[in-house]
Amino acid sequence: MHLVTLKTAIFLTGLSRRTLWRRIATGAIAKKNKDEPLGRTQVALEGLMDDIGMSLSEEDMDLIRRADNGEPLAQGELGLMLLQAGQPERAHHWLEQAATREDPDAMHWLGRCYICGEGVEADESLGLSWITRAAARGHVISRRQVEVLRGEAG
């Protein structure tokens, strides 16, 4: 059984906390007791598969577990996986989590989402800000885009 926090279940499925608790109460989703550190309620990822809207491999489930544990690289990769699956609203959360932890790739993709209005309301200024931050952190594509915008491209 692959366990994730209730918060992660919400961001993966788009379901409300109340709906998830209702499903836990009916036994549709397995729950682990609150014996976890910090008292985090955990639910079985397997019980959420229909609501996630895509099939997941063992590797994908491990990625979700690592993202749930706060690993920025995994959070960014999960965001990209959700973008590729056509779920930009769900992807936004994970990209933002990784970007705020200084992951340059997540910063780049988050900026792109804001510029294109993909999963969020379009905000070109905010998007360019994220891309500029990614460039400053060494992201090659973002760096090139910033050079072009500034007229520095040769």
C-alpha positions as a LaTeX table, in Angstrom:
\begin{tabular}{lrrr}
\hline
Residue & $x$ (\AA) & $y$ (\AA) & $z$ (\AA) \\
\hline
Met1 & 0.00 & 0.00 & 0.00 \\
His2 & 1.31 & 3.47 & $-0.94$ \\
Leu3 & 0.35 & 6.11 & 1.61 \\
Val4 & 0.03 & 9.86 & 1.07 \\
Thr5 & $-1.17$ & 12.64 & 3.32 \\
Leu6 & $-4.73$ & 13.84 & 3.10 \\
Lys7 & $-3.43$ & 17.18 & 1.81 \\
Thr8 & $-1.64$ & 15.45 & $-1.07$ \\
Ala9 & $-4.78$ & 13.43 & $-1.82$ \\
Ile10 & $-6.69$ & 16.70 & $-2.16$ \\
Phe11 & $-4.14$ & 18.20 & $-4.57$ \\
Leu12 & $-3.89$ & 15.00 & $-6.63$ \\
Thr13 & $-7.61$ & 14.43 & $-7.03$ \\
Gly14 & $-9.23$ & 17.84 & $-6.75$ \\
Leu15 & $-11.62$ & 16.35 & $-4.18$ \\
Ser16 & $-12.55$ & 18.30 & $-1.08$ \\
Arg17 & $-11.37$ & 17.30 & 2.38 \\
Arg18 & $-15.00$ & 16.58 & 3.27 \\
Thr19 & $-15.46$ & 14.23 & 0.31 \\
Leu20 & $-12.27$ & 12.36 & 1.17 \\
Trp21 & $-13.34$ & 11.97 & 4.81 \\
Arg22 & $-16.73$ & 10.69 & 3.65 \\
Arg23 & $-15.00$ & 8.07 & 1.50 \\
Ile24 & $-12.74$ & 7.11 & 4.40 \\
Ala25 & $-15.82$ & 6.72 & 6.62 \\
Thr26 & $-17.48$ & 4.39 & 4.10 \\
Gly27 & $-14.29$ & 2.36 & 3.67 \\
Ala28 & $-13.85$ & 3.34 & 0.01 \\
Ile29 & $-10.41$ & 4.72 & 0.88 \\
Ala30 & $-8.12$ & 3.08 & 3.41 \\
Lys31 & $-6.70$ & 5.32 & 6.13 \\
Lys32 & $-3.71$ & 4.85 & 8.36 \\
Asn33 & $-4.09$ & 5.87 & 11.98 \\
Lys34 & $-2.77$ & 9.21 & 13.12 \\
Asp35 & 0.26 & 7.52 & 14.72 \\
Glu36 & 2.47 & 9.20 & 12.16 \\
Pro37 & 4.94 & 11.92 & 13.14 \\
Leu38 & 3.17 & 15.28 & 13.31 \\
Gly39 & $-0.19$ & 13.45 & 13.45 \\
Arg40 & $-0.64$ & 13.49 & 9.68 \\
Thr41 & $-3.57$ & 11.45 & 8.42 \\
Gln42 & $-2.50$ & 9.23 & 5.55 \\
Val43 & $-4.64$ & 7.50 & 2.94 \\
Ala44 & $-3.92$ & 4.73 & 0.46 \\
Leu45 & $-2.99$ & 6.07 & $-2.96$ \\
Glu46 & $-4.55$ & 2.99 & $-4.52$ \\
Gly47 & $-8.01$ & 4.12 & $-3.36$ \\
Leu48 & $-7.63$ & 7.40 & $-5.25$ \\
Met49 & $-6.74$ & 6.02 & $-8.68$ \\
Asp50 & $-10.11$ & 6.69 & $-10.33$ \\
Asp51 & $-10.06$ & 10.29 & $-9.09$ \\
Ile52 & $-6.49$ & 11.01 & $-10.16$ \\
Gly53 & $-7.54$ & 10.55 & $-13.78$ \\
Met54 & $-4.49$ & 8.73 & $-15.11$ \\
Ser55 & $-2.82$ & 5.40 & $-14.64$ \\
Leu56 & 0.21 & 5.34 & $-12.37$ \\
Ser57 & 3.19 & 3.03 & $-12.47$ \\
Glu58 & 5.12 & 1.98 & $-9.37$ \\
Glu59 & 7.68 & 4.64 & $-10.30$ \\
Asp60 & 4.92 & 7.28 & $-10.48$ \\
Met61 & 3.62 & 6.25 & $-7.06$ \\
Asp62 & 7.12 & 6.53 & $-5.63$ \\
Leu63 & 7.42 & 10.00 & $-7.18$ \\
Ile64 & 4.13 & 11.01 & $-5.52$ \\
Arg65 & 5.35 & 9.68 & $-2.18$ \\
Arg66 & 8.59 & 11.68 & $-2.47$ \\
Ala67 & 6.66 & 14.82 & $-3.49$ \\
Asp68 & 4.36 & 14.27 & $-0.50$ \\
Asn69 & 7.46 & 14.13 & 1.70 \\
Gly70 & 8.49 & 17.58 & 0.47 \\
Glu71 & 11.28 & 16.76 & $-2.00$ \\
Pro72 & 11.40 & 19.75 & $-4.38$ \\
Leu73 & 12.72 & 17.79 & $-7.36$ \\
Ala74 & 9.92 & 15.23 & $-6.99$ \\
Gln75 & 7.33 & 17.99 & $-6.58$ \\
Gly76 & 8.50 & 19.60 & $-9.82$ \\
Glu77 & 8.50 & 16.27 & $-11.65$ \\
Leu78 & 4.98 & 15.54 & $-10.38$ \\
Gly79 & 3.87 & 18.96 & $-11.61$ \\
Leu80 & 5.29 & 18.22 & $-15.06$ \\
Met81 & 3.67 & 14.78 & $-15.07$ \\
Leu82 & 0.29 & 16.38 & $-14.33$ \\
Leu83 & 0.85 & 19.05 & $-17.01$ \\
Gln84 & 1.57 & 16.33 & $-19.56$ \\
Ala85 & $-1.57$ & 14.49 & $-18.44$ \\
Gly86 & $-3.66$ & 17.58 & $-19.23$ \\
Gln87 & $-4.25$ & 18.54 & $-15.59$ \\
Pro88 & $-2.68$ & 22.01 & $-15.35$ \\
Glu89 & $-4.75$ & 23.12 & $-12.33$ \\
Arg90 & $-3.42$ & 20.21 & $-10.29$ \\
Ala91 & 0.09 & 20.68 & $-11.71$ \\
His92 & 0.21 & 24.29 & $-10.52$ \\
His93 & 0.29 & 23.34 & $-6.85$ \\
Trp94 & 3.27 & 21.02 & $-7.26$ \\
Leu95 & 5.21 & 23.37 & $-9.52$ \\
Glu96 & 4.69 & 26.19 & $-7.04$ \\
Gln97 & 5.84 & 24.01 & $-4.14$ \\
Ala98 & 9.07 & 23.15 & $-5.97$ \\
Ala99 & 9.62 & 26.67 & $-7.33$ \\
Thr100 & 9.35 & 28.26 & $-3.90$ \\
Arg101 & 12.08 & 25.83 & $-2.82$ \\
Glu102 & 14.33 & 27.22 & $-5.57$ \\
Asp103 & 13.99 & 24.40 & $-8.15$ \\
Pro104 & 14.95 & 26.16 & $-11.43$ \\
Asp105 & 13.05 & 23.75 & $-13.70$ \\
Ala106 & 9.87 & 24.21 & $-11.66$ \\
Met107 & 10.39 & 27.98 & $-11.74$ \\
His108 & 10.64 & 27.86 & $-15.53$ \\
Trp109 & 7.49 & 25.76 & $-15.96$ \\
Leu110 & 5.54 & 27.77 & $-13.39$ \\
Gly111 & 6.48 & 30.93 & $-15.27$ \\
Arg112 & 5.32 & 29.35 & $-18.51$ \\
Cys113 & 2.00 & 28.40 & $-16.91$ \\
Tyr114 & 1.43 & 31.99 & $-15.79$ \\
Ile115 & 2.36 & 33.44 & $-19.17$ \\
Cys116 & 0.09 & 31.02 & $-21.04$ \\
Gly117 & $-2.70$ & 30.98 & $-18.45$ \\
Glu118 & $-2.32$ & 27.23 & $-18.14$ \\
Gly119 & $-3.97$ & 26.07 & $-14.91$ \\
Val120 & $-3.99$ & 29.61 & $-13.53$ \\
Glu121 & $-5.22$ & 33.01 & $-14.59$ \\
Ala122 & $-2.74$ & 34.46 & $-17.08$ \\
Asp123 & $-0.29$ & 36.88 & $-15.50$ \\
Glu124 & 2.58 & 37.76 & $-17.81$ \\
Ser125 & 4.40 & 39.83 & $-15.20$ \\
Leu126 & 4.39 & 37.01 & $-12.65$ \\
Gly127 & 5.34 & 34.51 & $-15.34$ \\
Leu128 & 8.33 & 36.59 & $-16.43$ \\
Ser129 & 9.34 & 36.97 & $-12.81$ \\
Trp130 & 9.50 & 33.18 & $-12.37$ \\
Ile131 & 11.39 & 32.74 & $-15.64$ \\
Thr132 & 13.88 & 35.43 & $-14.61$ \\
Arg133 & 14.39 & 33.67 & $-11.28$ \\
Ala134 & 14.94 & 30.37 & $-13.09$ \\
Ala135 & 17.50 & 32.05 & $-15.36$ \\
Ala136 & 19.32 & 33.44 & $-12.32$ \\
Arg137 & 19.46 & 29.89 & $-10.91$ \\
Gly138 & 21.09 & 28.63 & $-14.13$ \\
His139 & 18.12 & 27.27 & $-16.11$ \\
Val140 & 19.46 & 27.31 & $-19.69$ \\
Ile141 & 16.16 & 27.80 & $-21.53$ \\
Ser142 & 15.02 & 30.53 & $-19.14$ \\
Arg143 & 18.38 & 32.25 & $-19.45$ \\
Arg144 & 18.06 & 32.28 & $-23.24$ \\
Gln145 & 14.50 & 33.61 & $-23.05$ \\
Val146 & 15.58 & 36.43 & $-20.74$ \\
Glu147 & 18.46 & 37.31 & $-23.09$ \\
Val148 & 16.04 & 37.49 & $-26.03$ \\
Leu149 & 13.62 & 39.68 & $-24.06$ \\
Arg150 & 16.42 & 42.03 & $-23.11$ \\
Gly151 & 17.77 & 42.13 & $-26.67$ \\
Glu152 & 21.03 & 40.49 & $-25.63$ \\
Ala153 & 20.73 & 37.48 & $-27.94$ \\
Gly154 & 23.39 & 37.24 & $-30.56$ \\
\hline
\end{tabular}
